[in-house]
Structure formats: structure tokens, C-alpha cells
Amino acid sequence: VGVAATRQADKRSLGAQFKLQLTELVKLIESGRAHYVRCIKPNQLRKHHNFEAGSVLRQLRCSGVTETVRARKAGWPVSHAFHEFVARYSEVYVKSNKGSVKRPAETDVLPILRYFLKDEQMWRLGHTKVFVRDGASSLLEEQYKTYRLECKLLLQARAKANLQRRRYLKMEGAAIAVQKNFKMWLAVAHRKAKMVALRALQRVAKGGVHARSFG
């Protein structure tokens, strides 16, 4: 009876472990965002280096890709929450105006939109989001990328300048140390030369005194 009970408990524990792992897996899947990939066959024979344009176009039409692209071009496919839009493009807006304007408030998207997108048909405002067309989104992103590139180049320039300054200060310190040592060496050599000359004079003077005493 004890052996049977132990086996039954083991089966229950294995089942409980499997159920727990399955529950954790489901929670993990549900916590993520699903992305679907549409596979398009380049040809019906499934051979490499063989592209059938008609077949690919039919697959795109049947899968709804062409209609999705057409709908996105006709509508407002790109959207940003007000605070996300301001956080992303406000610095570009200030930089483009050379600092003559202040950074907009957290939800004040109108100054940015009116500055970069003069045509108001390119954007619409919702209650909490701004909607822009594909072309307008590309223009904004181009401005943003240019700004990021300028910031990157500026940081690189400042970093290089800092490194060059450190090298210059290091070389300057070394040069000052060399100058001090050279001046010290010159002073010591000059003092030694004076001492040698003084001793020579002393010897000459002593020789003259002795000569007079004997004379």
C-alpha cells in the first residue's frame, strides 16, 4: 500500500509540475506582443534565383498586403501620444530655431507640427494622440536623424578636444619639468665653473704671496 501511495503521489507531483510550467508558459506568451510574418514564395517551383513577379503580386493581393499599404497611404498610419511626440521632437524643434524658442510643454504638439509640417492636411489631432501621414512621418524622422547625427558629431568633437587638451597638458607638464631640470643643470654647471675659477684665482694668489715672502 505504501509503495502504491508513493507512486500515486509522484504522479500527482509530476502532473502539478507540468501544469505549473504550462501556466507559466502561457503567462509568458500573453505578456509579449505577437508579431506575424507573412511568407511569400518567390516562385511556384520553390527554386532559388527564380523570381516570378506575377506570382508574388498575386500572393500580396490575396494576403491583403497591397490593400493594407493602400489604406495606410490614404489614411493616418502613424500615431504618437502627445507626450511621446513632444519628448521625441521638441529638442529638434528648439535646435532648428537656434534656441530662439522655448521647449514646448509636455502635451503642446502644435508648435512642432506647424513648424515642420506647414500643410495641415498632413496631420490630425485626436484627444490624446497626433496622427500623421507616411510622408509627414518620414520628414519628421529625417529631421530627428539629422539632429541625432549632429549631436553625435558634437559629442565626438568635444571628446576629441578633451583628449587633445589632456595630451597637451601632459606634454606641457613634461616640457616644464624638462625646462626646470635643464635650468637646474645650467645653474649647477655655472656654479661649478665659478668654483673652479675661484679656486684657480686662490691658487694664483697664494703662489704670488709665497713668491714675495721668498723674495
Residue, then its C-alpha position, 0 to 999 in steps of 0.5 A: v500500500g505504501v509503495a502504491a501511495t508513493r507512486q500515486a503521489d509522484k504522479r500527482s507531483l509530476g502532473a502539478q509540475f507540468k501544469l505549473q510550467l504550462t501556466e507559466l508558459v502561457k503567462l509568458i506568451e500573453s505578456g509579449r506582443a505577437h508579431y506575424v510574418r507573412c511568407i511569400k514564395p518567390n516562385q511556384l517551383r520553390k527554386h532559388h534565383n527564380f523570381e516570378a513577379g506575377s506570382v508574388l503580386r498575386q500572393l500580396r493581393c490575396s494576403g491583403v498586403t497591397e490593400t493594407v499599404r493602400a489604406r495606410k497611404a490614404g489614411w493616418p498610419v502613424s500615431h504618437a501620444f502627445h507626450e511621446f511626440v513632444a519628448r521625441y521632437s521638441e529638442v529638434y524643434v528648439k535646435s532648428n530655431k537656434g534656441s530662439v524658442k522655448r521647449p514646448a510643454e509636455t502635451d503642446v504638439l502644435p508648435i512642432l507640427r506647424y513648424f515642420l509640417k506647414d500643410e495641415q492636411m498632413w496631420r490630425l489631432g485626436h484627444t490624446k494622440v497626433f496622427v500623421r501621414d507616411g510622408a509627414s512621418s518620414l520628414l519628421e524622422e529625417q529631421y530627428k536623424t539629422y539632429r541625432l547625427e549632429c549631436k553625435l558629431l558634437l559629442q565626438a568633437r568635444a571628446k576629441a578636444n578633451l583628449q587633445r587638451r589632456r595630451y597637451l597638458k601632459m606634454e606641457g607638464a613634461a616640457i616644464a619639468v624638462q625646462k626646470n631640470f635643464k635650468m637646474w643643470l645650467a645653474v649647477a654647471h655655472r656654479k661649478a665653473k665659478m668654483v673652479a675659477l675661484r679656486a684657480l684665482q686662490r691658487v694664483a694668489k697664494g703662489g704670488v704671496h709665497a713668491r714675495s715672502f721668498g723674495 
